[in-house]
Amino acid sequence: MDEIADALARQTGSQVVPSGAVAANRLGLSTQVPAKPVYLSDGRTRQVKIGNTTIQIRHAAPKELPVGSRTSVMVFQALRHLGQAAVDDKVIGQIRRALSPDQRRGLLQDTRYTTDWIAAVVRQIAQEELEVAGHG
């Protein structure tokens, strides 16, 4: 689905990112598979049917679209979807295990593009990378 959404973005010259529900599912934070995957875009709203699946592209204001690497955007969207109150050690551990050390380092670099509470969670996710950087 992500590849199809990316192809649509390239075709229209717009930015497309997974919605929070899609991102949370991809990261294993939610077992609910969205019936219609929703992606946010700075382009127009539309639905695309591929086989038995319909992808919904929903227009969002540019300020609502996270910035950063593909991995960072997915983590930011998932965290925003869950909400600050729902983020606990289990969620942090799940995201940590889902990402490689390089992805965690990139996530840490992209914290400048997000809110303070998400940046604080990211620092917990990338704790090992912070410790290694401090010793190196």
ROGUZA-6833 format. One line per 8 residues: number of its first residue (from 1); their letters; for each residue x, y, z of N, C-alpha, C. Coordinates in steps of 0.05 Angstrom, whole numbers, padded with zeros to 5 digits. Each point is the difference from the previous one (the first is absolute). Layout:
BEGIN
NUM	a	X/Y/Z/X/Y/Z/X/Y/Z  ... $
***
This chain:
BEGIN
1	mdeiadal	00016/-00024/00000/-00016/00024/00000/00017/00025/00000  00022/00000/00016/00017/00023/00001/00012/00006/-00027  00008/-00021/-00015/00012/00004/-00026/-00021/00012/-00019  -00025/-00008/00002/-00021/00011/-00018/-00004/00029/00007  -00001/00006/00026/-00003/00028/00009/00023/00017/-00009  00025/-00011/00001/00023/00015/-00009/-00001/00005/-00030  -00009/-00020/-00015/-00003/00003/-00029/-00020/00022/-00007  -00022/00001/00015/-00020/00021/-00004/00011/00027/00006 $
9	arqtgsqv	00016/00002/00021/00013/00025/00007/00019/00010/-00022  00016/-00019/-00010/00018/00008/-00022/-00016/00009/-00024  -00021/-00014/-00006/-00017/00006/-00024/-00012/00028/00002  -00008/00007/00024/-00014/00026/00003/00019/00022/00011  00024/-00007/00007/00019/00020/00011/-00008/00009/00028  -00013/-00017/00015/-00009/00007/00027/00014/-00017/00020  -00002/00009/00025/00011/-00016/00023/-00022/-00018/00010  00006/-00025/00005/-00019/-00019/00011/00012/-00015/00024 $
17	vpsgavaa	-00013/00000/00023/00010/-00014/00023/-00023/-00017/00012  00008/-00022/00013/-00021/-00018/00011/-00014/00015/00023  -00026/-00006/00003/-00015/00011/00022/00010/-00013/00026  -00007/00011/00022/00008/-00011/00026/-00008/-00029/00004  -00024/-00008/-00009/-00010/-00027/00003/00017/-00019/-00017  00006/00008/-00024/00016/-00017/-00018/00028/-00003/00012  00012/00022/00009/00027/00000/00011/00001/-00018/00025  -00019/00002/00017/-00001/-00016/00025/-00002/-00029/-00007 $
25	nrlglstq	-00015/-00007/-00020/-00002/-00028/-00008/00026/-00010/-00012  00013/00016/-00016/00025/-00008/-00013/00022/-00005/00021  -00001/00016/00022/00021/-00003/00021/-00008/-00021/00021  -00022/-00013/-00005/-00009/-00021/00019/-00011/00010/00026  -00009/00026/00000/-00011/00012/00024/-00030/-00004/00001  -00012/-00009/-00022/-00029/-00005/-00001/-00004/-00025/-00017  -00018/-00017/00009/-00006/-00024/-00016/-00023/00006/-00019  -00013/00023/00003/-00022/00007/-00018/00012/00008/-00027 $
33	vpakpvyl	-00008/-00015/-00021/00008/00007/-00027/-00022/00018/-00011  00007/00025/-00008/-00021/00017/-00011/-00013/-00012/-00025  -00026/00000/00000/-00015/-00011/-00023/00007/00015/-00026  00001/00026/00003/00009/00017/-00022/00025/00016/00010  00023/-00009/-00009/00024/00015/00009/-00002/00030/-00008  00006/00017/00019/-00002/00029/-00005/00028/00012/00001  00006/00016/-00020/00025/00015/-00002/-00007/00029/-00001  00017/00017/00012/-00004/00028/-00001/00017/00012/-00021 $
41	sdgrtrqv	-00010/00022/-00013/00015/00011/-00022/-00005/00030/-00001  00019/00015/-00012/-00004/00028/-00005/-00014/00003/-00027  -00005/-00022/-00014/-00014/00001/-00025/-00030/-00004/00005  -00015/-00006/-00021/-00029/-00001/00003/-00009/-00027/00013  -00024/00000/00011/-00012/-00024/00012/-00010/-00017/-00023  00005/-00026/00002/-00010/-00019/-00020/00002/-00029/00011  -00014/-00018/-00014/00002/-00028/00007/00011/-00015/-00024  00017/-00019/00005/00011/-00017/-00021/-00005/-00029/00007 $
49	kignttiq	-00012/-00014/-00019/-00007/-00028/00004/00021/-00017/-00014  00013/-00017/00015/00020/-00019/-00011/-00010/-00028/00008  -00009/-00015/-00020/-00011/-00026/00007/-00023/00002/00019  00001/-00014/00022/-00022/00002/00020/00004/00021/00021  00022/00015/-00002/00006/00020/00020/-00003/00028/-00010  -00012/00017/00016/-00002/00028/-00006/00018/00016/00018  00017/00016/-00012/00017/00018/00016/-00013/00028/-00001  -00002/00012/00023/-00011/00027/00001/00023/00020/00005 $
57	irhaapke	00002/00019/-00018/00019/00022/00002/-00016/00024/00010  00006/00010/00023/-00015/00022/00012/00017/00025/00002  -00011/00022/-00011/00015/00026/00001/00004/00008/00029  00024/00010/00006/00007/00011/00026/00016/00025/-00004  -00003/00019/00018/00016/00024/-00002/00030/-00007/00003  00017/00014/-00015/00029/-00007/00001/00011/-00001/00029  -00010/00018/00018/00010/00000/00027/-00008/-00026/00015  -00019/-00015/-00010/-00009/-00025/00013/00016/-00024/-00010 $
65	lpvgsrts	00016/00004/-00021/00016/-00021/-00011/00028/00000/00013  00007/-00022/00013/00026/-00001/00013/00023/00000/-00021  00023/00010/00009/00024/00002/-00017/00021/-00019/00011  00017/-00009/-00017/00022/-00018/00009/00001/-00024/-00019  00016/-00019/00008/00003/-00025/-00016/-00026/-00015/00001  -00003/-00019/-00018/-00024/-00017/-00002/-00005/-00013/00027  00021/-00011/00013/-00003/-00013/00025/-00009/00019/00022  00012/00024/00001/-00007/00020/00020/-00029/00009/-00003 $
73	vmvfqalr	-00008/00004/-00025/-00028/00009/-00005/-00019/-00022/00011  00006/-00025/-00005/-00017/-00021/00009/-00002/-00001/00031  00023/00003/00013/00001/00000/00029/-00015/00024/00011  00004/00024/-00011/-00013/00024/00009/-00031/-00003/-00003  -00008/-00011/-00023/-00029/-00003/-00005/-00012/-00020/00020  00014/-00022/00005/-00010/-00021/00018/-00002/00011/00028  00020/00015/00009/00000/00011/00027/-00023/00020/00003  -00003/00017/-00020/-00021/00020/00001/-00028/-00014/00001 $
81	hlgqaavd	-00002/-00021/-00015/-00025/-00016/-00001/-00007/-00012/00028  00021/-00011/00012/-00004/-00012/00027/-00006/00020/00021  00013/00023/-00002/-00003/00021/00020/00020/-00003/00023  00008/00022/00012/00021/00000/00020/-00007/-00019/00023  -00025/00000/00009/-00008/-00015/00023/00002/-00031/-00004  -00001/-00008/-00025/00001/-00029/-00006/00028/-00011/-00005  00020/00018/-00001/00027/-00009/-00005/00013/-00008/00026  00006/-00026/00002/00013/-00011/00024/00025/-00015/-00008 $
89	dkvigqir	00012/-00014/00020/00025/-00015/-00006/-00004/-00021/-00021  -00024/-00012/00000/-00006/-00021/-00020/00001/00011/-00028  -00013/00023/-00004/-00001/00013/-00026/00029/00008/-00009  00015/00012/00019/00027/00008/-00006/00017/-00024/-00008  -00003/-00022/00015/00015/-00025/-00006/-00007/-00011/-00027  -00026/00001/-00007/-00010/-00011/-00025/00012/00016/-00024  00000/00026/00003/00012/00017/-00021/00030/-00005/-00002  00013/-00001/00023/00029/-00005/00001/00007/-00026/-00015 $
97	ralspdqr	-00015/-00021/00005/00005/-00026/-00013/-00007/00001/-00030  -00018/00017/-00008/-00008/00001/-00028/00020/00015/-00017  00018/00015/00012/00019/00017/-00014/00029/-00010/00003  00015/00004/-00021/00029/-00007/00001/00014/00023/00015  00024/-00005/00010/00016/00022/00012/00002/00024/-00018  00005/-00004/-00026/00002/00023/-00019/-00027/00015/-00001  -00022/-00014/-00001/-00026/00013/00000/-00005/00016/00025  00009/-00011/00023/-00004/00014/00025/00017/00025/00001 $
105	rgllqdtr	00025/-00001/-00011/00017/00024/-00002/-00013/00021/-00018  -00011/-00008/-00022/-00014/00018/-00018/-00024/00013/00013  -00015/-00017/00015/-00023/00010/00015/00008/00021/00020  00022/-00004/00013/00010/00019/00019/00007/00027/-00013  00012/-00002/-00024/00007/00024/-00015/-00025/00016/-00008  -00022/-00015/-00006/-00024/00013/-00010/-00018/00011/00022  00009/-00003/00025/-00017/00011/00022/-00004/00030/-00003  00017/00014/-00014/-00003/00029/-00003/-00025/00007/-00016 $
113	yttdwiaa	-00012/-00020/-00013/-00024/00004/-00016/-00026/-00006/00015  00001/-00006/00025/-00024/-00009/00014/-00004/00015/00027  -00022/-00007/00013/-00007/00013/00025/00018/-00010/00023  00001/00015/00022/00017/-00007/00022/-00006/-00027/00012  -00025/-00007/00003/-00006/-00026/00013/00008/-00023/-00017  -00003/00002/-00027/00008/-00021/-00018/00031/-00002/00000  00013/00023/00000/00030/00000/00001/00010/-00013/00026  -00014/00004/00022/00008/-00013/00025/-00003/-00031/-00002 $
121	vvrqiaqe	-00022/-00009/-00013/-00004/-00029/-00004/00022/-00011/-00018  00006/00015/-00021/00021/-00009/-00019/00026/-00004/00015  00007/00019/00018/00025/-00003/00015/00000/-00026/00016  -00023/-00008/00011/-00002/-00025/00014/00003/-00024/-00019  -00012/00003/-00023/00002/-00022/-00020/00030/-00004/-00009  00014/00023/-00003/00028/-00001/-00010/00020/00002/00023  -00008/-00008/00024/00018/00003/00023/00027/-00013/-00004  00000/-00025/-00012/00026/-00014/-00005/00018/00017/-00018 $
129	elevaghg	-00012/00012/-00021/00016/00015/-00019/00011/00025/00013  -00016/00012/00019/00010/00023/00014/00024/-00007/00018  -00002/-00023/00013/00022/-00009/00018/00025/-00006/-00016  -00003/-00013/-00023/00023/-00006/-00017/00013/00026/-00009  -00016/00019/-00009/00010/00026/-00009/00015/00015/00022  -00011/-00003/00025/00013/00013/00023/00027/-00011/00007  00004/-00026/-00007/00026/-00014/00006/00019/00002/-00023  -00010/00008/-00023/00018/00000/-00024/00011/00026/-00004 $
***
